Amino acid sequence: MRRHRRRDVLISSRSLAEYRAMFGLSDADLTGAVLDCAAGGSSFVAELGPGADAVAVDPAYARPDVELAAALAGDTRRCADIAVEHADEFVWDWYRTPRRRDRMRAVAAARFLDDKAARPERYRAGSLPDLPFPDSGFDLVLCSHLLFTWADPLDLQWHANAVDELLRVARGEVRLYPLVRRGAGEAVPFLPALREHVRARGHRWSEEVVDFRFQRRAGVMARLVKGHLPAV
Ligand SMILES: C[S@@+](CC[C@H](N)C(=O)[O-])C[C@H]1O[C@@H](n2cnc3c(N)ncnc32)[C@H](O)[C@@H]1O
């Protein structure tokens, strides 16, 4: 594997509405402790607000906020360019128009930056596969647009280590979206091997069609239910 450089991966800012659709989230799913891993500029934690037990983690949070804001602005444009470059592989039934998508991303980025300044303790700097949390601390762990999206340069071994780590910090479920590569949304060749890796460790892996779609081939999320192996 080519060494994974943090700046290979774009920072994007999806909203709570996008997270609800991508991960099939109900209100009940959001009542426990929730981790948004690889949260980037997402407003998921900000929109849930002080009534929720939600935390975001991302390596980019080690950077000063002004630098983070500038990276978010540039990367949001680069994300929009990807949809133009692969226009045949994107569908607009969820966002409706590029303008509405851009507006959602801008509002989410602003909410994220405001909330991070107001509640810095909710935003932790950290990277897979080594998160700064104890075992089994979160009822639900979400990870959007890192695993699979960046299957080049992040290989099977990196993904196996990453899912092991996501399951370590979860006590309930881990949900992953999407299950295809960025851009044209090509299949990830090592997805079957990763499923087997998870199941061989006693966890459940299932896949569900979700309401959200932007990449044409990305209508499915993975739900990993943590298995609690009996002590020996
Ligand atoms: C495309 S963004 C997704 C952001 C957000 N989840 C969303 O859906 O808009 C990918 C994020 O992964 C973060 N990232 C890169 N390497 C990482 C790692 N090893 N562990 C955790 N996050 C990482 C990046 O900093 C970036 O914010």
The ligand as an SDF file (V2000), in Angstrom:
LIG
                    3D

 27 29  0  0  0  0  0  0  0  0999 V2000
  -14.7640   12.6960    2.4830 C   0  0  0  0  0  0  0  0  0  0  0  0
  -14.5570   13.2160    4.1620 S   0  0  0  0  0  0  0  0  0  0  0  0
  -16.0650   12.6670    4.9170 C   0  0  0  0  0  0  0  0  0  0  0  0
  -16.5110   13.6360    5.9920 C   0  0  0  0  0  0  0  0  0  0  0  0
  -17.9120   13.3710    6.5440 C   0  0  0  0  0  0  0  0  0  0  0  0
  -18.0060   12.0580    7.1370 N   0  0  0  0  0  0  0  0  0  0  0  0
  -18.9470   13.5010    5.4530 C   0  0  0  0  0  0  0  0  0  0  0  0
  -19.5980   12.5150    5.1140 O   0  0  0  0  0  0  0  0  0  0  0  0
  -19.0770   14.6010    4.9060 O   0  0  0  0  0  0  0  0  0  0  0  0
  -13.3670   12.0210    4.7460 C   0  0  0  0  0  0  0  0  0  0  0  0
  -12.7710   12.4020    6.0960 C   0  0  0  0  0  0  0  0  0  0  0  0
  -11.9210   11.3530    6.5270 O   0  0  0  0  0  0  0  0  0  0  0  0
  -10.8840   11.9460    7.2980 C   0  0  0  0  0  0  0  0  0  0  0  0
   -9.7770   10.9890    7.4240 N   0  0  0  0  0  0  0  0  0  0  0  0
   -8.7060   10.8200    6.6290 C   0  0  0  0  0  0  0  0  0  0  0  0
   -7.9330    9.8220    7.0920 N   0  0  0  0  0  0  0  0  0  0  0  0
   -8.5310    9.3480    8.2210 C   0  0  0  0  0  0  0  0  0  0  0  0
   -8.2230    8.3280    9.1670 C   0  0  0  0  0  0  0  0  0  0  0  0
   -7.1260    7.5680    9.0310 N   0  0  0  0  0  0  0  0  0  0  0  0
   -9.0620    8.1230   10.1970 N   0  0  0  0  0  0  0  0  0  0  0  0
  -10.1900    8.8670   10.3430 C   0  0  0  0  0  0  0  0  0  0  0  0
  -10.5390    9.8490    9.4800 N   0  0  0  0  0  0  0  0  0  0  0  0
   -9.7210   10.0870    8.4370 C   0  0  0  0  0  0  0  0  0  0  0  0
  -10.5360   13.2110    6.5230 C   0  0  0  0  0  0  0  0  0  0  0  0
   -9.8400   14.1600    7.3290 O   0  0  0  0  0  0  0  0  0  0  0  0
  -11.9170   13.6790    6.0760 C   0  0  0  0  0  0  0  0  0  0  0  0
  -12.4560   14.6170    6.9570 O   0  0  0  0  0  0  0  0  0  0  0  0
  1  2  1  0
  2  3  1  0
  2 10  1  0
  3  4  1  0
  4  5  1  0
  5  6  1  0
  5  7  1  0
  7  8  2  0
  7  9  1  0
 10 11  1  0
 11 12  1  0
 11 26  1  0
 12 13  1  0
 13 14  1  0
 13 24  1  0
 14 15  1  0
 14 23  1  0
 15 16  2  0
 16 17  1  0
 17 18  1  0
 17 23  2  0
 18 19  1  0
 18 20  2  0
 20 21  1  0
 21 22  2  0
 22 23  1  0
 24 25  1  0
 24 26  1  0
 26 27  1  0
M  CHG  2   2   1   9  -1
M  END
$$$$
